[in-house]
Amino acid sequence: MNIRTLNQTEFAHLIPHAGSMMLIDQVDSWSNKQIHCTTRSHLAINNPLLVGNSLSVINLIEYGAQSMAIHGGLLSGKSSPGFLAAVRGAHFYIDTLDSLTSSLHIEASAELKIENGAVYSFRITDDQNSLLLDARATVIHTQP
C-alpha cells in the first residue's frame, strides 16, 4: 500500500476532469487493488453538481467514479477517459448531502480489470465512519 498523500495538483493529469469538476481533494493511499481518497468539495458553494442550493445524494456516485478514475490513472500513468456503463447494488444510507458537514472518505476496490474497462466496488463514509453509500460500478474506457 502506497501511503504517500497526493493532492489534486499531483493527480490532475491522470483524470479527465478539470476545474471545479475535480471533486476529489486528495488521495490518502493506494495499492494495485484499492484507493482511499478524501474530499470536502461537497461543501463548496461553487460545486458544479449543486441544483439550486441542494446537493443530491445521487452525486455520491460521481465521487466514487472519480476515485476509480484516479486509481486507474495512478496504475497506468495516464488519463483514460471513459464512461460509467453500469452502477449496481447502490445503497444510500442518507437522504441528502445538504446537512453533512464532515469530509467524505471514498474507498474504491478494483474487482475486475478488462482490456477496455474495469469493475469496482466503492464505499463512502463520513468522518465518524458512518456509511453513506456502497455500490459497484463498471467503467468502459473510450480510448485504448
C-alpha positions as CSV (number, residue, x, y, z in Angstrom):
1,M,0.0,0.0,0.0
2,N,1.4,3.4,-1.0
3,I,0.6,5.8,1.8
4,R,2.1,9.0,0.3
5,T,-0.7,11.5,0.2
6,L,-1.3,13.1,-3.2
7,N,-3.1,16.5,-3.6
8,Q,-5.1,17.5,-6.7
9,T,-2.1,19.0,-8.4
10,E,-0.3,15.7,-8.3
11,F,-3.1,13.6,-9.8
12,A,-4.9,16.2,-12.0
13,H,-3.2,15.0,-15.2
14,L,-4.5,11.4,-14.6
15,I,-8.2,12.1,-14.8
16,P,-10.4,13.7,-17.5
17,H,-11.9,16.3,-15.1
18,A,-10.8,19.9,-14.6
19,G,-11.6,23.0,-12.5
20,S,-14.4,22.7,-10.0
21,M,-15.5,19.4,-11.6
22,M,-12.4,17.8,-9.9
23,L,-14.3,16.6,-6.8
24,I,-11.5,14.7,-5.0
25,D,-9.2,16.8,-2.8
26,Q,-6.6,14.2,-2.0
27,V,-5.5,10.6,-2.3
28,D,-4.7,9.2,1.1
29,S,-3.3,5.8,-0.1
30,W,-3.5,3.3,-2.9
31,S,-2.3,-0.1,-4.0
32,N,-2.8,-2.2,-7.1
33,K,-6.3,-3.1,-5.9
34,Q,-7.6,-0.2,-3.8
35,I,-7.6,3.6,-3.4
36,H,-8.6,5.7,-0.5
37,C,-9.5,9.4,-1.1
38,T,-10.8,12.3,0.9
39,T,-12.7,15.4,-0.1
40,R,-14.7,18.3,1.2
41,S,-15.8,19.6,-2.2
42,H,-19.4,18.7,-1.4
43,L,-19.3,21.7,0.9
44,A,-18.2,24.2,-1.7
45,I,-20.7,26.8,-2.7
46,N,-19.4,26.5,-6.3
47,N,-19.8,22.7,-6.5
48,P,-20.9,22.1,-10.1
49,L,-23.3,19.4,-9.0
50,L,-25.5,21.7,-7.0
51,V,-29.0,22.2,-8.1
52,G,-30.3,25.4,-6.5
53,N,-28.7,25.2,-3.1
54,S,-29.0,21.4,-2.8
55,L,-26.6,18.5,-3.5
56,S,-28.4,15.2,-4.1
57,V,-27.1,12.1,-2.5
58,I,-27.1,10.5,-6.0
59,N,-24.0,12.6,-6.7
60,L,-22.0,10.4,-4.4
61,I,-21.8,8.0,-7.3
62,E,-19.7,10.7,-9.2
63,Y,-17.4,10.9,-6.2
64,G,-16.9,7.1,-6.3
65,A,-16.4,7.2,-10.1
66,Q,-13.7,9.9,-9.8
67,S,-11.9,7.9,-7.2
68,M,-12.0,4.9,-9.7
69,A,-10.6,7.2,-12.5
70,I,-7.7,8.4,-10.3
71,H,-6.9,4.8,-9.3
72,G,-6.8,3.8,-13.0
73,G,-4.6,6.8,-13.8
74,L,-2.2,6.0,-11.0
75,L,-1.8,2.4,-12.2
76,S,-1.5,3.3,-15.9
77,G,0.4,6.6,-15.5
78,K,-2.1,8.3,-17.8
79,S,-5.7,9.6,-18.1
80,S,-8.1,7.1,-19.6
81,P,-11.3,8.9,-20.5
82,G,-14.4,6.7,-20.2
83,F,-18.0,6.5,-19.0
84,L,-19.9,4.7,-16.3
85,A,-21.6,1.8,-18.1
86,A,-23.4,0.5,-15.0
87,V,-24.0,1.1,-11.3
88,R,-25.3,-1.8,-9.4
89,G,-26.3,-2.6,-5.8
90,A,-26.2,1.1,-4.8
91,H,-27.4,1.5,-1.2
92,F,-27.7,5.1,0.0
93,Y,-27.7,5.5,3.8
94,I,-28.6,9.2,3.9
95,D,-31.3,11.2,2.1
96,T,-29.3,14.3,1.2
97,L,-25.8,15.8,1.4
98,D,-27.1,19.2,2.5
99,S,-26.7,18.7,6.2
100,L,-23.4,16.8,6.0
101,T,-20.5,18.9,7.4
102,S,-17.7,16.3,7.6
103,S,-15.3,15.1,4.9
104,L,-16.2,12.3,2.5
105,H,-13.9,9.3,2.6
106,I,-14.0,7.2,-0.5
107,E,-12.6,3.7,-0.7
108,A,-12.7,2.0,-4.2
109,S,-11.6,-1.6,-4.8
110,A,-10.9,-3.0,-8.3
111,E,-12.8,-6.2,-8.6
112,L,-12.1,-6.9,-12.3
113,K,-9.9,-5.3,-14.9
114,I,-10.6,-5.9,-18.6
115,E,-8.9,-4.5,-21.7
116,N,-11.2,-1.6,-22.1
117,G,-12.5,-1.1,-18.6
118,A,-13.0,-2.2,-15.0
119,V,-15.4,-3.1,-12.3
120,Y,-15.0,-1.5,-8.9
121,S,-16.8,-1.7,-5.6
122,F,-16.8,1.5,-3.6
123,R,-18.0,2.8,-0.3
124,I,-18.2,6.4,1.0
125,T,-18.2,7.3,4.7
126,D,-18.1,10.4,6.8
127,D,-15.6,11.5,9.5
128,Q,-17.4,9.3,12.0
129,N,-17.1,6.3,9.6
130,S,-20.9,6.3,9.1
131,L,-21.6,4.6,5.8
132,L,-23.2,7.0,3.3
133,L,-23.1,4.8,0.1
134,D,-21.9,1.5,-1.1
135,A,-22.1,0.3,-4.7
136,R,-20.5,-1.4,-7.6
137,A,-19.7,0.3,-10.9
138,T,-18.4,-0.6,-14.3
139,V,-16.4,1.8,-16.4
140,I,-15.7,1.5,-20.1
141,H,-12.7,3.4,-21.5
142,T,-13.3,5.3,-24.7
143,Q,-9.6,5.3,-25.7
144,P,-7.1,2.5,-25.5
